[in-house]
Amino acid sequence: MTTIDGTITAAAAALRSGSVSAVELAEVALARIEATDDRVGAYLALTAERARSAADAADRWLRDDPATAGPLCGVPVAIKDVLCLEGVATTAGSKILEGFVPPYTGTAVQKLADAGAVIVGKTNCDEFAMGSSTENSAYGPTHNPWDLTRVPGGSSGGSAAAVAAGTVPYALGSDTGGSIRQPAALCGVVGFKPTYGRVSRHGLIAFASSLDQIGPFTHTVEDTALVYSAIAGDDPMDNTTAPDAVDDPMATLRDGVDGLRLGVPREYFGDGLEPGVRTAIDAALRVFEDLGATLVDVSLPTTEAGLSTYYIIAPAECSSNLSRMDGVRFGLRKPHPTLLETYGDTRGQGFGPEVKRRIMLGTHALSSGYYDALYRRAQKVRTVIAGEFSAVFETVDALLGATSPITAFPLGARSDPLAMYLCDALTIPVNLAGLPAISVPCGFSDGLPVGLQVIGPRFADSRVLRVAHAYEQATEWHTRRSPLAGALA
């Protein structure tokens, strides 16, 4: 962005040196959004006046008390439109939340604001975070900044594209089955899903409450560590957050991987892996060996069952969570003489096809005749999946593999729901087990980005960041920028 390279670290340095002000950075971000978003569709709303006010406050903080101003102070950020921001319409990409303006700000977003971050807008997403391409948004699709004819991934495709397009140095997304990591891979940026319970979900419009987790998109692992440090921690407003202290990821970030044992799950290298993706991942594995890590062949036999398990548990939770979208208290309302007619018409017009599909799947799985055969059984398989990860982590420090088995595909190319669901085959098991995982750029296939996934044990978030940072520093893939971002530089 102007005199800086688009990273939080560089922006913070420029702000402290006085070579740029927070107000100037906010104006650059808003101008870049104005110049590109008619082609990308990353944003659903801009918060220009709020951003200018926050930037002015950040400049005063940096001037009057720089010792207490952290690295996020004055740096622009965008947030996925499933995260509540007081006084700003929040849609979750759905027509059914038309007119909904939250009376409060979610904890993760508030922590950024308290750190002096400058929120410039809300980003597009698959409706209620249900999708892998950001084509399911009721407000139109998002386009990949590397190739505007292709998807950015999903469901946090707007946040990934906002960073990849060079409009903000970082953005927040949510990850239920890969919705941060998969679009990060397809857009050539870093995307991190912390351990479940590490970041408060208060203020996150729920899709599947036992799976959802908030995390950042950035250009570097160091930037990711900075954002994670700001948003992680216990929260009395979310009783699923872990009460124990959060390890400082910066303390071990540069410790490297020499002497670590890194597992390579053979199930992550199956027939669905595109040849170009496999070539990039194989090259990344060789980098780890050159850095002194020992690669260990491991097995996660229930990986294949992850997809079917997820598509019982997640829709079941979605069916329960979205029952509150009824046209009575907030959002779209289509009034009729009877309550059931009001419910039916409101939901019929307010929900899109994919959301309706998942509500029906989940309601079926929870019904009295199928609960034991479907939902209860899926929960047992989930326990097995988590147990397999735990057993493997007794012998290795982290796991390596592809984030997405494919690169970004053309818009409209995957109309079959099952084909779309398969995009998340390598990310879903991590959510079922509640583990931390990150995607970092590791190469290209036919000119499109490929992502490397690093997975760690529960609450080993700092280790995941350490492993990813070691790879990133040994390669140059994270320095590449999309053609759209390059044109703005």
BAPA-259633 format. One record per residue (C-alpha): residue in three letters; x, y, z. Coordinates in pm, whole numbers, padded with zeros to 5 digits, always signed. Example, Ala and Ser with C-alpha at 12.3 -4.5 7.8 and 13.67 -1.06 7.14 Angstrom:
! BAPA-259633
Ala+01230-00450+00780Ser+01367-00106+00714
END
This chain:
! BAPA-259633
Met+00000+00000+00000Thr+00177+00314-00126Thr+00517+00310+00052Ile+00457-00026+00221Asp+00427-00377+00084Gly+00087-00476+00214Thr+00191-00647+00537Ile+00088-00549+00887Thr+00452-00545+00994Ala+00551-00299+00723Ala+00246-00082+00786Ala+00324-00067+01158Ala+00684+00033+01088Ala+00576+00304+00846Leu+00323+00441+01095Arg+00583+00459+01369Ser+00842+00622+01147Gly+00592+00890+01049Ser+00629+00818+00678Val+00255+00755+00660Ser-00042+00824+00886Ala-00331+00597+00977Val-00569+00839+00807Glu-00364+00816+00487Leu-00363+00435+00504Ala-00740+00429+00553Glu-00789+00654+00251Val-00560+00433+00041Ala-00755+00123+00142Leu-01090+00285+00065Ala-00961+00412-00270Arg-00830+00068-00362Ile-01163-00090-00277Glu-01337+00170-00493Ala-01096+00099-00781Thr-01119-00282-00776Asp-01431-00411-00609Asp-01665-00372-00904Arg-01455-00653-01057Val-01379-00857-00744Gly-01696-00830-00534Ala-01506-00884-00209Tyr-01706-00632-00006Leu-02072-00611+00089Ala-02043-00282+00278Leu-01786-00013+00346Thr-01755+00160+00682Ala-01577+00468+00553Glu-01672+00722+00817Arg-01611+00476+01100Ala-01272+00396+00945Arg-01174+00762+00919Ser-01271+00822+01281Ala-01079+00514+01399Ala-00777+00615+01192Asp-00778+00963+01342Ala-00792+00809+01691Ala-00507+00574+01601Asp-00290+00865+01485Arg-00349+01040+01818Trp-00261+00720+02007Leu+00059+00672+01807Arg+00154+01036+01863Asp+00063+01070+02232Asp+00143+00727+02374Pro+00335+00516+02118Ala+00469+00277+02384Thr+00121+00133+02445Ala+00014+00123+02079Gly+00045-00231+01942Pro+00132-00340+01587Leu-00231-00335+01471Cys-00284+00027+01567Gly-00376+00229+01258Val-00368-00067+01018Pro-00676-00123+00795Val-00872-00449+00825Ala-01184-00601+00669Ile-01417-00843+00848Lys-01636-01122+00714Asp-02004-01032+00716Val-02091-01304+00967Leu-01920-01100+01239Cys-02131-00845+01421Leu-02024-00482+01424Glu-02245-00248+01625Gly-02448-00015+01409Val-02345-00176+01078Ala-02580-00401+00880Thr-02474-00766+00903Thr-02618-01004+00645Ala-02418-01329+00658Gly-02462-01317+00280Ser-02835-01387+00319Lys-03155-01204+00227Ile-03320-01329+00546Leu-03109-01088+00754Glu-03219-00791+00547Gly-03223-00484+00769Phe-03050-00651+01065Val-02821-00406+01244Pro-02645-00559+01547Pro-02667-00365+01874Tyr-02324-00495+01980Thr-01980-00585+01842Gly-01844-00939+01852Thr-01554-01008+02087Ala-01287-01079+01822Val-01380-00766+01628Gln-01390-00559+01947Lys-01042-00679+02040Leu-00914-00553+01706Ala-01089-00221+01756Asp-00943-00194+02106Ala-00597-00252+01954Gly-00649+00048+01726Ala-00734-00144+01408Val-00918+00049+01137Ile-01219-00146+01008Val-01287-00043+00647Gly-01566-00283+00550Lys-01761-00609+00569Thr-01668-00884+00323Asn-01877-01114+00108Cys-01927-01481+00194Asp-02129-01787+00109Glu-02470-01753+00271Phe-02438-01830+00643Ala-02085-01953+00564Met-02221-02254+00373Gly-02008-02310+00066Ser-01663-02348-00082Ser-01667-02088-00357Thr-01846-01770-00236Glu-02094-01824-00517Asn-02378-01887-00267Ser-02396-01529-00144Ala-02735-01370-00199Tyr-02549-01056-00309Gly-02347-01203-00592Pro-02022-01401-00616Thr-01670-01293-00532His-01400-01327-00799Asn-01045-01450-00749Pro-00789-01166-00787Trp-00546-01407-00957Asp-00802-01482-01230Leu-01133-01295-01224Thr-01308-01579-01409Arg-01244-01813-01115Val-01374-01856-00762Pro-01178-01738-00457Gly-01288-02038-00251Gly-01523-02012+00041Ser-01699-01950+00253Ser-01468-01664+00352Gly-01388-01585-00010Gly-01452-01213+00031Ser-01193-01181+00307Ala-00936-01387+00115Ala-00995-01186-00202Ala-00978-00855-00015Val-00626-00940+00104Ala-00517-01096-00227Ala-00642-00791-00420Gly-00424-00563-00207Thr-00708-00361-00054Val-00621-00442+00311Pro-00319-00606+00478Tyr-00542-00849+00669Ala-00899-00963+00720Leu-01101-01183+00954Gly-01293-01489+00842Ser-01456-01793+00997Asp-01371-02159+00943Thr-01628-02436+00995Gly-01494-02698+00755Gly-01209-02515+00584Ser-01364-02175+00517Ile-01045-01984+00602Arg-00779-02226+00483Gln-00935-02326+00150Pro-00989-01970+00017Ala-00644-01875+00149Ala-00496-02154-00064Leu-00695-02057-00373Cys-00609-01686-00334Gly-00240-01728-00253Val-00249-01582+00100Val-00202-01710+00454Gly-00512-01834+00638Phe-00517-01962+00998Lys-00781-02158+01189Pro-00694-02156+01559Thr-00777-02440+01798Tyr-01151-02455+01865Gly-01211-02249+02177Arg-00904-02029+02139Val-01096-01736+01986Ser-01435-01627+02115Arg-01733-01689+01889His-01939-01421+02063Gly-02078-01204+01786Leu-02025-01466+01516Ile-02351-01560+01341Ala-02346-01934+01398Phe-02344-02200+01128Ala-02231-02505+01330Ser-02145-02410+01685Ser-01915-02702+01766Leu-01709-02641+01452Asp-01701-02264+01385Gln-01381-02074+01463Ile-01266-01721+01378Gly-00922-01656+01230Pro-00719-01419+01010Phe-00606-01387+00649Thr-00270-01216+00598His+00029-01210+00363Thr+00277-01357+00614Val+00281-01597+00907Glu+00431-01326+01129Asp+00131-01105+01056Thr-00098-01398+01135Ala+00075-01442+01471Leu+00021-01074+01550Val-00353-01092+01474Tyr-00394-01423+01657Ser-00227-01273+01966Ala-00476-00987+01958Ile-00796-01192+01923Ala-00721-01512+02119Gly-00817-01571+02480Asp-01091-01659+02723Asp-01421-01471+02700Pro-01701-01477+02960Met-01946-01419+02673Asp-01853-01756+02516Asn-01838-02051+02751Thr-01666-02267+02488Thr-01348-02058+02505Ala-01054-02218+02687Pro-00975-02056+03025Asp-00601-02126+03018Ala-00348-01864+02913Val-00259-01823+02546Asp+00103-01894+02453Asp+00279-01601+02289Pro+00338-01721+01930Met+00609-01462+01875Ala+00826-01626+02143Thr+00887-01938+01932Leu+00802-01814+01581Arg+01164-01811+01462Asp+01276-02137+01628Gly+01270-02327+01298Val+01197-02695+01237Asp+01541-02848+01281Gly+01489-03167+01482Leu+01109-03171+01452Arg+00923-03481+01332Leu+00661-03383+01074Gly+00398-03634+00970Val+00281-03679+00612Pro-00063-03851+00611Arg-00079-04089+00317Glu-00457-04038+00294Tyr-00395-03673+00199Phe-00228-03781-00126Gly-00512-03974-00288Asp-00654-03975-00640Gly-00843-03646-00591Leu-00519-03447-00566Glu-00452-03255-00886Pro-00107-03332-01035Gly+00003-02969-01015Val-00099-02948-00650Arg+00090-03268-00570Thr+00403-03137-00742Ala+00394-02819-00531Ile+00336-03012-00207Asp+00615-03259-00283Ala+00852-02966-00339Ala+00741-02814-00007Leu+00815-03139+00175Arg+01170-03136+00037Val+01214-02785+00179Phe+01129-02913+00526Glu+01386-03189+00492Asp+01647-02932+00387Leu+01558-02732+00700Gly+01641-03029+00923Ala+01298-03177+00988Thr+01236-03550+00975Leu+00940-03649+00757Val+00738-03941+00888Asp+00483-04140+00689Val+00165-04161+00898Ser-00189-04282+00850Leu-00526-04130+00941Pro-00754-04413+00824Thr-01085-04238+00892Thr-01001-03935+00676Glu-01236-04056+00404Ala-01525-04067+00654Gly-01469-03703+00749Leu-01678-03563+00467Ser-01989-03772+00539Thr-01950-03719+00913Tyr-01928-03343+00869Tyr-02231-03331+00641Ile-02443-03485+00913Ile-02312-03291+01213Ala-02278-02947+01051Pro-02625-02944+00888Ala-02779-03072+01212Glu-02630-02780+01403Cys-02724-02542+01123Ser-03084-02666+01137Ser-03094-02581+01506Asn-02910-02248+01481Leu-03109-02113+01188Ser-03443-02188+01350Arg-03414-01840+01503Met-03441-01690+01152Asp-03820-01678+01159Gly-03922-01326+01055Val-04048-01243+01404Arg-03767-01067+01591Phe-03528-00939+01325Gly-03446-00953+00956Leu-03679-01023+00666Arg-04049-01068+00746Lys-04320-01181+00506Pro-04641-01145+00711His-04939-01378+00661Pro-05262-01450+00853Thr-05106-01750+01029Leu-04770-01793+01197Leu-04684-02103+00995Glu-04752-01919+00670Thr-04531-01632+00788Tyr-04253-01876+00874Gly-04286-02055+00542Asp-04285-01750+00317Thr-04014-01567+00513Arg-03782-01865+00504Gly-03880-01959+00151Gln-03784-01617+00018Gly-03506-01542+00266Phe-03292-01857+00246Gly-03099-01958-00065Pro-03086-02308-00216Glu-02771-02429-00037Val-02892-02316+00304Lys-03229-02482+00246Arg-03049-02800+00141Arg-02843-02811+00459Ile-03138-02728+00685Met-03329-03018+00532Leu-03031-03253+00570Gly-02985-03152+00931Thr-03351-03169+01024His-03367-03518+00872Ala-03058-03629+01067Leu-03212-03506+01393Ser-03556-03657+01335Ser-03674-03927+01573Gly-03650-04209+01321Tyr-03295-04128+01209Tyr-03121-03964+01506Asp-02941-04280+01621Ala-02855-04403+01273Leu-02724-04068+01150Tyr-02646-03800+01408Arg-02540-04021+01700Arg-02335-04241+01470Ala-02166-03939+01313Gln-02068-03814+01658Lys-01908-04151+01732Val-01709-04133+01407Arg-01606-03778+01501Thr-01460-03918+01824Val-01267-04178+01625Ile-01127-03908+01392Ala-01013-03698+01688Gly-00859-04007+01847Glu-00661-04087+01532Phe-00514-03737+01530Ser-00425-03766+01899Ala-00250-04099+01842Val-00049-03962+01550Phe+00056-03658+01751Glu+00218-03889+02004Thr+00481-03963+01740Val+00505-03641+01536Asp+00505-03268+01614Ala+00283-03153+01327Leu+00127-03277+01003Leu+00185-03155+00647Gly-00028-03183+00334Ala-00226-02993+00075Thr-00491-02748+00189Ser-00712-02794-00116Pro-00685-03089-00357Ile-00753-02851-00645Thr-00674-02496-00751Ala-00934-02225-00813Phe-01198-02347-01058Pro-01408-02135-01298Leu-01716-01963-01163Gly-02018-02185-01221Ala-01810-02495-01296Arg-01922-02697-00991Ser-02301-02695-00988Asp-02320-03043-00834Pro-02328-03006-00453Leu-02120-03320-00394Ala-01845-03196-00626Met-01840-02874-00427Tyr-01831-03057-00093Leu-01524-03254-00204Cys-01325-02929-00215Asp-01304-02945+00165Ala-01202-03309+00200Leu-00857-03219+00341Thr-00972-02944+00577Ile-01288-03087+00734Pro-01118-03347+00961Val-00929-03066+01136Asn-01256-02897+01237Leu-01410-03223+01353Ala-01111-03271+01585Gly-01095-02905+01692Leu-00730-02868+01587Pro-00527-02562+01479Ala-00421-02548+01114Ile-00280-02296+00870Ser-00253-02266+00492Val+00052-02095+00346Pro+00135-02033-00022Cys+00365-02305-00157Gly+00366-02265-00535Phe+00152-02248-00845Ser-00022-02488-01080Asp-00102-02348-01424Gly-00057-01997-01284Leu-00294-02050-00990Pro-00188-02056-00622Val-00143-02377-00423Gly-00162-02390-00043Leu+00035-02603+00203Gln-00155-02704+00518Val+00021-02740+00855Ile-00185-02911+01128Gly-00097-02929+01498Pro-00231-03082+01820Arg-00500-02901+02018Phe-00369-02576+02167Ala-00036-02611+01983Asp-00124-02301+01780Ser+00220-02150+01834Arg+00386-02465+01700Val+00173-02455+01385Leu+00276-02094+01328Arg+00642-02182+01396Val+00643-02463+01138Ala+00466-02250+00878His+00698-01955+00938Ala+01007-02173+00890Tyr+00879-02287+00551Glu+00774-01937+00451Gln+01114-01788+00532Ala+01289-02054+00324Thr+01078-01980+00016Glu+00948-01678-00171Trp+00591-01777-00251His+00447-01542+00012Thr+00604-01245-00168Arg+00402-01305-00485Arg+00106-01075-00541Ser-00198-01117-00763Pro-00206-00925-01093Leu-00477-00704-00946Ala-00267-00615-00641Gly+00040-00565-00858Ala-00144-00312-01073Leu-00225-00107-00762Ala+00130-00105-00621
END
